[in-house]
Amino acid sequence: MQLSGSITALATPFTADGALDLDAWRRLLDLQLAGGTQAVVVAGSTGEAAALFDVEYDALLRSAVEHIAGRIPVLAGTGQSNTAKTIEQTRRARALGADAALVVTPPYVRPTQAGLLAHYRAVADDGALPVVLYNVPGRTGCDMLPETVAELAGHARIVALKEARSDVERMDALLPLRSDAFTILSGDDPTACRAMLAGADGVISVASNVLPRAFRRLCDLARKGERSVAEGLDTRLRNANDFLGVEPNPIPVKALLAHMGIGHGLRLPLLPLSSTHAVRTASVAADILDLEQSIRDSVAA
């Protein structure tokens, strides 16, 4: 499996009373397919995986696999704070039809680099699904260093890395590890253009939940090295990217999705977007609508 381009870390829509909204879920999937998204992640951190019961995780992933029907890869978030539980969840995802597993560094427990090596090798050796490494130290309290990634990149069942650190030095250290069998993906929307212009293979994006066409276009331009046009589009995305960072993910993106009629609210301890920032929702949503329409028009032309 080679993962590249615009990959969306899907939010999980709920009904007004807090249940899964599978109708809204399918509409979100259709929005991604129509916008040219090249793969999706189900039940990652943007999908509030920690708030999902097993039966809900199963329903979301099964629905995505059935609805997408092989048109693009479906990745499942399977990372846990324990290796045996991660293996169990990855097997569960395989049984439900996922194409690959997005495995975050074990949250909260703060393993050593040697512990990370042992963890990922155990998950990959089990062989349930191809593994995408995921490093997001701001959330997990654990930073997987480039030398650790280098030791894992040669494993036949480890196919990619999602790197959410935004500093140039980290991406520069990781890009030499790219190969036909191992891709480097940005996990940070505001710096994804820069990363792809430097050689990264794509982005696993939050913003593409609401900007699927724009992020597909950004990936196409940046990966072709069309710097000036890519950077121009990236500038147009800045307002949305800034808004999506005003409170912890997925609070802002779910405010935008709700404004678009896709789902309601979050699960505690996450609260809806505060009134301080909620006043911007309509204007940001209008900017997004205009940008998506301009991308649609330019492609059609």
C-alpha positions as CSV (number, residue, x, y, z in Angstrom):
1,M,0.0,0.0,0.0
2,Q,1.2,3.5,-0.9
3,L,-0.6,6.3,0.8
4,S,-0.3,9.8,-0.6
5,G,-2.1,13.0,-1.4
6,S,-5.1,14.4,0.5
7,I,-6.2,12.1,3.3
8,T,-9.0,13.3,5.7
9,A,-9.0,12.5,9.4
10,L,-12.8,12.3,9.6
11,A,-14.8,13.9,12.4
12,T,-17.6,11.8,13.9
13,P,-21.1,13.3,13.5
14,F,-23.5,13.0,16.4
15,T,-27.3,13.6,16.6
16,A,-28.7,16.4,18.8
17,D,-29.1,13.9,21.6
18,G,-25.5,12.6,21.4
19,A,-25.9,9.4,19.4
20,L,-24.0,8.5,16.3
21,D,-25.5,10.2,13.2
22,L,-24.9,7.6,10.5
23,D,-26.9,9.6,7.9
24,A,-24.7,12.6,8.5
25,W,-21.6,10.3,8.4
26,R,-22.5,9.0,5.0
27,R,-23.0,12.6,3.8
28,L,-19.6,13.5,5.1
29,L,-18.2,10.5,3.2
30,D,-19.9,11.6,0.0
31,L,-18.5,15.1,0.5
32,Q,-15.0,13.6,0.7
33,L,-15.5,11.4,-2.4
34,A,-16.9,14.2,-4.5
35,G,-14.0,16.5,-3.4
36,G,-11.3,14.1,-4.5
37,T,-10.0,13.0,-1.1
38,Q,-7.6,10.1,-1.6
39,A,-8.1,8.2,1.6
40,V,-9.9,8.7,4.9
41,V,-9.2,7.9,8.6
42,V,-12.0,6.6,10.7
43,A,-11.9,7.0,14.5
44,G,-8.7,8.9,14.9
45,S,-8.3,11.7,17.4
46,T,-10.4,14.0,15.2
47,G,-13.0,11.3,15.2
48,E,-13.2,11.4,19.0
49,A,-12.1,7.8,19.2
50,A,-11.6,7.9,22.9
51,A,-15.3,8.8,23.3
52,L,-16.6,5.9,21.2
53,F,-17.9,2.7,22.6
54,D,-16.8,-0.5,20.8
55,V,-20.2,-0.9,19.1
56,E,-20.0,2.6,17.8
57,Y,-16.5,2.1,16.5
58,D,-17.7,-1.0,14.7
59,A,-20.7,0.8,13.2
60,L,-18.6,3.8,12.0
61,L,-15.9,1.7,10.4
62,R,-18.3,-0.9,8.9
63,S,-20.4,1.9,7.4
64,A,-17.4,3.7,5.9
65,V,-16.1,0.5,4.4
66,E,-19.4,-0.4,2.9
67,H,-20.2,3.1,1.7
68,I,-16.8,3.8,0.1
69,A,-16.8,0.3,-1.4
70,G,-13.1,0.2,-2.3
71,R,-13.0,3.6,-4.1
72,I,-10.3,5.0,-1.7
73,P,-8.4,3.4,1.2
74,V,-10.1,3.4,4.6
75,L,-7.7,3.7,7.5
76,A,-8.8,2.9,11.1
77,G,-7.4,4.5,14.2
78,T,-6.2,1.6,16.4
79,G,-3.6,3.1,18.7
80,Q,-3.9,2.4,22.4
81,S,-1.8,3.0,25.4
82,N,-0.9,-0.7,25.6
83,T,0.6,-2.9,22.9
84,A,-1.7,-5.9,23.4
85,K,-4.8,-3.7,23.2
86,T,-3.4,-2.0,20.1
87,I,-3.0,-5.4,18.4
88,E,-6.5,-6.4,19.5
89,Q,-8.0,-3.2,18.0
90,T,-6.0,-3.6,14.8
91,R,-7.4,-7.1,14.4
92,R,-10.9,-5.7,15.0
93,A,-10.3,-3.1,12.3
94,R,-9.2,-5.7,9.8
95,A,-12.3,-7.8,10.5
96,L,-14.4,-4.8,9.8
97,G,-12.7,-4.2,6.4
98,A,-10.2,-1.5,7.0
99,D,-7.3,-1.2,4.6
100,A,-4.7,0.0,7.1
101,A,-4.2,1.0,10.7
102,L,-3.2,4.5,11.9
103,V,-1.3,3.8,15.1
104,V,-0.5,6.7,17.3
105,T,2.4,6.6,19.8
106,P,1.0,5.2,23.0
107,P,-0.7,8.1,24.8
108,Y,0.0,9.1,28.4
109,V,2.4,6.2,29.3
110,R,5.5,7.9,27.7
111,P,7.5,4.9,26.5
112,T,11.2,5.2,25.7
113,Q,12.4,5.1,22.1
114,A,13.3,1.4,22.6
115,G,9.8,0.9,23.9
116,L,8.3,2.5,20.8
117,L,10.5,0.2,18.6
118,A,9.2,-2.8,20.5
119,H,5.6,-1.6,20.4
120,Y,5.4,-0.9,16.7
121,R,7.3,-4.0,15.7
122,A,4.9,-6.1,17.7
123,V,1.9,-4.5,16.1
124,A,3.4,-4.8,12.6
125,D,4.6,-8.4,13.2
126,D,1.1,-9.5,14.1
127,G,0.3,-8.7,10.5
128,A,-3.4,-7.7,10.8
129,L,-3.1,-4.6,8.7
130,P,-0.4,-2.3,7.2
131,V,0.7,0.2,9.8
132,V,0.9,3.9,9.6
133,L,3.0,5.4,12.4
134,Y,1.6,8.5,14.0
135,N,3.6,11.0,16.0
136,V,1.8,13.8,17.7
137,P,3.7,14.6,20.9
138,G,1.5,17.6,21.8
139,R,-1.3,15.2,22.5
140,T,0.4,12.0,23.6
141,G,3.4,13.3,25.7
142,C,5.6,11.1,23.6
143,D,7.9,12.1,20.7
144,M,9.0,9.4,18.3
145,L,12.4,10.6,17.1
146,P,13.6,10.4,13.4
147,E,16.2,7.7,14.3
148,T,13.4,5.6,15.7
149,V,11.3,6.1,12.6
150,A,14.4,5.1,10.5
151,E,14.6,1.7,12.3
152,L,10.9,1.1,11.7
153,A,10.7,2.3,8.1
154,G,12.2,-0.9,6.7
155,H,9.6,-3.2,8.2
156,A,7.5,-4.7,5.4
157,R,4.2,-4.0,7.2
158,I,5.0,-0.4,8.2
159,V,4.0,1.7,5.2
160,A,4.0,5.4,6.3
161,L,4.4,8.0,9.0
162,K,2.0,10.8,9.9
163,E,4.2,13.5,11.5
164,A,2.3,16.2,13.3
165,R,5.3,18.3,14.5
166,S,5.4,21.5,12.5
167,D,9.1,22.4,12.7
168,V,11.1,22.5,9.5
169,E,14.0,20.6,11.1
170,R,11.8,17.6,12.0
171,M,10.5,17.2,8.5
172,D,13.9,17.7,7.0
173,A,15.2,14.8,9.2
174,L,12.4,12.5,8.1
175,L,12.2,13.1,4.3
176,P,15.4,11.1,3.5
177,L,13.5,8.0,4.9
178,R,11.0,8.1,2.0
179,S,11.0,5.1,-0.3
180,D,8.7,3.3,-2.7
181,A,7.5,1.3,0.4
182,F,7.4,4.1,3.0
183,T,5.8,7.5,2.7
184,I,6.0,10.6,4.8
185,L,2.8,12.4,5.5
186,S,2.3,15.8,7.2
187,G,-0.1,15.8,10.1
188,D,-0.2,19.6,10.4
189,D,-2.5,21.5,8.0
190,P,-0.8,25.0,8.3
191,T,2.6,23.6,7.3
192,A,1.5,20.8,5.0
193,C,2.1,22.9,1.8
194,R,5.7,23.6,2.9
195,A,6.2,19.9,3.8
196,M,5.0,18.7,0.4
197,L,7.0,21.2,-1.5
198,A,10.0,19.9,0.4
199,G,9.1,16.3,-0.7
200,A,6.5,15.0,1.7
201,D,4.0,12.6,0.0
202,G,0.8,14.2,1.3
203,V,-1.2,15.2,4.4
204,I,-3.6,13.6,6.8
205,S,-5.8,16.7,7.3
206,V,-8.4,18.0,9.7
207,A,-9.3,21.0,7.5
208,S,-10.2,18.7,4.5
209,N,-13.3,17.6,6.4
210,V,-14.7,21.0,5.2
211,L,-12.3,21.8,2.4
212,P,-11.9,18.5,0.5
213,R,-11.5,20.1,-3.0
214,A,-9.1,22.7,-1.8
215,F,-6.8,20.2,0.0
216,R,-6.8,17.9,-3.0
217,R,-5.8,20.8,-5.2
218,L,-3.2,21.9,-2.7
219,C,-1.7,18.4,-2.7
220,D,-1.7,18.1,-6.4
221,L,0.1,21.4,-6.9
222,A,2.6,21.0,-4.1
223,R,3.5,17.5,-5.0
224,K,4.1,18.6,-8.6
225,G,6.4,21.3,-7.4
226,E,4.2,24.2,-8.6
227,R,5.4,26.4,-5.8
228,S,3.9,29.8,-6.6
229,V,0.4,28.4,-7.3
230,A,0.5,26.1,-4.3
231,E,1.7,28.8,-2.0
232,G,-1.1,31.1,-3.3
233,L,-3.7,28.5,-2.5
234,D,-2.1,27.9,0.9
235,T,-2.5,31.6,1.7
236,R,-6.2,31.4,0.8
237,L,-6.5,28.6,3.3
238,R,-4.9,30.5,6.1
239,N,-8.2,32.0,7.5
240,A,-9.7,28.5,7.8
241,N,-6.5,27.0,9.2
242,D,-6.3,29.7,11.8
243,F,-9.9,29.2,12.8
244,L,-9.4,25.5,13.2
245,G,-6.7,26.1,15.7
246,V,-8.6,28.5,18.0
247,E,-9.6,25.7,20.4
248,P,-8.5,22.1,20.6
249,N,-9.4,19.8,17.7
250,P,-12.0,18.7,16.8
251,I,-14.0,21.5,18.4
252,P,-13.7,24.1,15.6
253,V,-14.1,21.7,12.7
254,K,-17.2,20.3,14.3
255,A,-18.6,23.8,14.6
256,L,-18.1,24.3,10.9
257,L,-19.6,20.9,10.0
258,A,-22.6,21.6,12.2
259,H,-23.0,24.9,10.3
260,M,-23.0,22.9,7.1
261,G,-25.7,20.6,8.5
262,I,-23.5,17.6,9.3
263,G,-23.8,16.6,12.9
264,H,-24.2,18.2,16.3
265,G,-21.8,18.7,19.1
266,L,-19.1,16.7,20.8
267,R,-18.8,14.4,23.8
268,L,-17.6,15.5,27.2
269,P,-15.1,16.6,28.3
270,L,-15.1,18.5,25.0
271,L,-17.6,21.3,24.8
272,P,-18.9,23.2,21.8
273,L,-16.9,26.2,20.5
274,S,-17.0,29.0,23.0
275,S,-19.0,32.1,22.2
276,T,-15.8,34.1,21.9
277,H,-14.9,32.2,18.7
278,A,-18.3,31.0,17.6
279,V,-19.2,34.4,16.2
280,R,-16.6,33.7,13.4
281,T,-18.2,30.4,12.4
282,A,-20.5,31.8,9.7
283,S,-17.9,34.0,8.1
284,V,-15.3,31.3,8.0
285,A,-17.9,28.9,6.6
286,A,-18.8,31.4,3.9
287,D,-15.1,31.8,3.0
288,I,-14.8,28.0,2.8
289,L,-17.9,27.7,0.5
290,D,-16.4,30.4,-1.8
291,L,-13.0,28.7,-1.9
292,E,-14.5,25.2,-2.6
293,Q,-16.7,26.7,-5.4
294,S,-13.7,28.4,-7.0
295,I,-11.7,25.2,-6.9
296,R,-14.7,23.3,-8.5
297,D,-15.0,26.0,-11.2
298,S,-11.3,26.0,-12.0
299,V,-11.2,22.3,-12.3
300,A,-14.2,22.3,-14.5
301,A,-12.7,24.9,-16.8
